[in-house]
Amino acid sequence: MARNSKRSSTGIRWDEGKMRYRISYKDADGKWRREHAGRTFEAAKRQLTTRKRQVREGTLDLDRDVGPNVTLASYVKRWEAQQAVGKRRNVQREVRQLRLHALPMLGDRPVNRITPPDILRLCWASYEPDEQRRKGNGKLGEKSVHNLKSVLSSVFSLAVFEGVTDQNPCAQIPRGKLPKIGKQKRPLYNREEARALMTDPRIPPDRRVFHTLQGLTGLRVGEVAGLRWHDYDPRTRPLGALHVHCQYDGQPLKTASGADTKARMVPVHPELARLLSEWRSRGFAAVYGRLPTEEDCIIPDRRNMGARTPSQVTKAPDHDCAAVGIEDKGTHGFRRYFITYALSLIHI
């Protein structure tokens, strides 16, 4: 049997011109629909089965993000909505990454026409080596390019599940084809720099408290931003403790895989306990105009008394380091300072 007429009675036919299978089925209105469905008969059969099920269930929507020829730009909107339902963290950041780097190049392409070489070209077009990259040029470093591919892979995984395409092109890129992630030197503040950021009066008092919480606990910036007064118990012995169970405005911890997973109690150094007591009794009201409640963040956003945003906490070191004349070593410089300094005090 000639390939171009193979299995035509089943609604699956080989398209010699496109070198792909084509499926045919009736929608809910009895109108015939035809679409290309992969280069193997098995993939075409799976897609035809999916389309018939969608017709039966009334979920086939050719005009709204799930049709066979939906573009990547349209389908990303559907993927974003699916992630929001699951309340997965970092969704907005990932969507922004797609809009900045993937959609300008591939957004108008149908999802089922995007190939592994297309993804590879996109990644290399978005890349510039870290040592050459300049802030604001719109390019990505090695790790960010791999993250971009991972986000795209998540989009295509949903598309495969919903029968929009028969393959995930990101999963078919051979190892070693993307820029190699090298071992990065991670700078940390020395004791004099850390002390300046925690105590120098040229830095606003709320940000000094923020830096001190980082420097004396080793918490991530998002975890400090998410701390509320009811998370601090000064009565525990031998030291007071902070209950770390979320980041920013109630988002799951970076290490969490479920509700309250990896939540922990962090001991409070006596010097930090003294600072928190003074901040609660006098400093907070001096900055925010009232005494704190148990539900208030320990260091809230001055604009709305809510949790500080990722943008705020990542930009703060730029201003504060400049104010005291030291090199900005990033949002995690304090965390690395704490770990290194704590290890130096261990005597075996």
N, C-alpha and C positions, 0 to 999 in steps of 0.2 A: 504493500500500500504506500502510495506517495505521501511524503511527510506533510505536504501542503493541504491534504484532504484528511489527514489522520484524525480520527475521533470526532469528526464534525457533528455526528449525531448526538454527542454528549454535551454540546455547547462549548467544546474546546477545539480550536483550530490553529494550525501552525501558519503564521504570517511570514511568507518567504521574503517579502520586501523588508520587513522590520527585523527579521531573524528572531522572532519572539512568538510565543503562543498568545492567542487571543481568545477571550471567553465571551459568551453571549448569555444573557438571562433577561427575564422580564421583571420590571419593577412593580411596585404596589398598584400602579395605574394600568398595568398590562402593556407598558411600552418597553420595547426591546432596548437593552443597553449592551454596548460592546466596549471592551477595554483590553489592553494588553496586560499580560499576567505572567511574565517571567520566561526564562529560556528552557525550563524543564517542564515536562508534562505533570509531574507531581506537584510542582509549585502552582501551576495553573489550576489543577484540580482543587488544591487547598483554597485558592482564592475564590474559585467558583462556589465552593461549599460555603465559604464565609459570606459571599454576596447573597446567596439564597437564604441563608439564616437571617441576615440583616433585613431582607425583604419580608420574611415571615414575622419577625419581631417588630417591624416598623422602625428599625434603627438606621436604615440606609438613608443617608442624607447627602446627595451628590452636590448640593450647593453650600454646605456648611461644614467644611473642614474634615470630612471623612470620605469624600468621593474618590474614585479611582485615579483621577488626574489632579488631585489637590496639590497646590504648590507648597514648598517647604515653609514659606512665610505664613501661609494660612494654617498649616498643620502645627507649627510651633505654638500658635494661640491655643489650639486644642490640647497640646501637650502641657502647656502652662496651667491650664484649668485642671487637668488631671493631677498635676503635682500639688496644686493648691488644696485639692480635696484631701490628699494625704498629709497635708501640713508639713511637707518636707522642708527642711531648712535650706537657705541659700537659693531658693527658687528665683527670686527677683534678680539676684546677682548673675545667675546662669542665663536667664532670659536676656539680660542686658548684654552679656557676652555674645550671645547668638545674634542679637540685633546689630551689634557693632562689627562683628567679624565674619559671621557666616551668611547672614541674609543679604548683605550687599552683593555677594558673589553668586550665591545659590538660591536666594529667596524666590525668584521667579521660576525656578525649575520644578517640574513635578517630582514629588517624592520618589515615585517608582522609576524615575529616569536618572537618578543620581547614583553614580558608580564609585567604587573605591578610589580610582585615580582622581575623580573630582574632589573627594575629601582630602586626599593627599596634596593636591594642588592648593586647596584652600588653606591647609595648615601651613604650608611653606610660604604662601603669600602673606600670611598673618605674622610670620616669624621674623625676628631680628635678634641676633645673639645678645645676651645680657651685657657683655662688655661694650657693645656698640650702641645699645638702645638708650634713648633719651626720653625722659618723662614727657608725656604729651604728644608723642609722635604716632600714637595709635597702634603700635606694634606690640607683639607678645614675646615674652621670653620662653625658654625651653619648657619649663613646668606648665606655664599657662597654655601653651600649644597643646600639650597632652590633656589638660583639663578641658579645653575646647572640644577636642575629639571625643572625650568621655561624655560631655553633655550632648553632643550630636548623636552619640551611640544610644543614649537614653531615649532621644526623640525617635530614632529609627526602630528601636526595640518595640515601642508602643505601636508604631506604624505596621510592623510585621504582625504583631498580635491582632491588630484590627483588620488585617487583610489589605491594607493600603499598598503595601509592597511585599515582595517575596524574599527580600534580603536586607540585612543590615550592612551597608557598605563599610561602616567604621570597623566592624568585627573582622573584615577580610583584608585589612591592611597588614602586611607581614611585619614581623618584629624587626626593628632597626631602621625602618623607613622614615621615622619622625626624628626631629632633633634630639640628641642625647642629653639627658639631664645629668649634669655634672654635680659633684659634691661642692656645695656652696659654703664659703666661710661665713659664719654667722656672728656678726659683731655684738658685743655686749658693753654696757656701761661699766666703767670702773667705779670704785667706791666714792671718789670725789665727785664724779659726774652724777651718780645716783643721788648722793646727798644734796647736790645743788637742785636737782629736779624735785626733790621732796621738801626742801626747806627754803629755797631762795624767794624772798618777798616780791621779786619781779614777776613771778608766776602767779596767776590768780589762785586764791586759796582752795577753791573746789578742785582745781586740777592738781594742786600739790597733794591733796588727800587721795585723789585718784592714783597718782604716781606712787604714793606711799603704800597704798593697798597692794599695788602690783609688786613693789620692791620688797615688801616684808611678808608676802604670802606666796608669790610665784604664780598667781592667777593669770589667766588669759584676759585680754582687754574686754572681751565680750562678757566674761564671767564677772568682772568687776562692775561693768555697766549694769548687769542684771541684779546686783545685790540690793536687797531692801532691808530696812531696819529689823523686820521680824526674822530675818535670816541670821542675825547676830545675837548670840547668847553669851553675855559676859560672865555668867555665873558658873559655867562649867569649870571643872578643876582637872589638872593643875592650871590650865590656861583657858581663856575664853575661846569660842569657836564660831566660825562662819559656816552656815549650811549652804553649800554651793550645789545648786540643782538645776539652774537654767542660765541662759545668757541673753544679753540685750533685753528686749521686751517680752520675756517669757518664752523665748525660743529654746529648743532642746540644746543640751550641751554638745559641743563638738564631738565628744567621745560617746554620745548617747546613741543607742539603737532602739530605745523604747522609753516609755514614760518613767522618769526618775532613774533610768539606768545610768550607772557611773556617777550618781550624785555622791557627794562626799562631805565630811566635816574637816575644815581647815583650821588648825590652831592659830590663835592670835597672839603675836609677840607682845610682851608687856608694854613696849614703847608704842606699838600700834594701838593697843587697848587704851592707853592714855590719850593718844591723838583722837580716837573715835569718841571717847567720853567728852573731850573738849569740843569736838566738832558737833556733837549732838546737842550739847548744852548751850553753846554760844555761836560757834562758827557757822552752822547751817542757817540760823536765823539772820545772821549778818549778811549772808549772800542771797537768801531766798525770801527774806521778809517775814518768816514765821518759823516756829519750832516744827520739827519733823513729826510725822505720825508713823505708826508701825508699818503702814503700807507704802510709805514713801521710799523711793530709791535712796541709797546712802549718798550718792552723788548724782542727782537728777539733772535733766536738761533744763537750763534756765528759762527756755522759751515756754515750756508747757508742763514742767514738773514730772514729765514721763522719763522713761529710760533713755539714756544717750544712744545715739545712732552709731552704726559702724563708721560712717563718714566722720562724725565728730571725734571719735576716739582714735582714729587713724591719723587725722590731721593735727591733733593736739601736740604731739611731739615736735612737729615742724616748727610751730610757733614758740614752744617752751624752750627747746634747745637753742633756738636763735636768740631768745631773750637772755639766756645766761651764757651764751658764747661757746657752746659745745657742739660736737658733731651729732647730728640726728642719726640714731641707730635703730629707728623703727619701733613699731608698736610692741614687738616681742623682745626688745632689748632688755627690758626690766625682768622679764621672765627668765631669760638666760643669765642675767646678773644674779638673780636670787639662787638659781640652781648652782651656779659656779661658786658663789660665795658660801652657800651652805655646805657644799662638798669640801671646801677648803678648811672648814672648821672641824671636820671629822678626823679624829685621831685614832688610828688603828694600832 
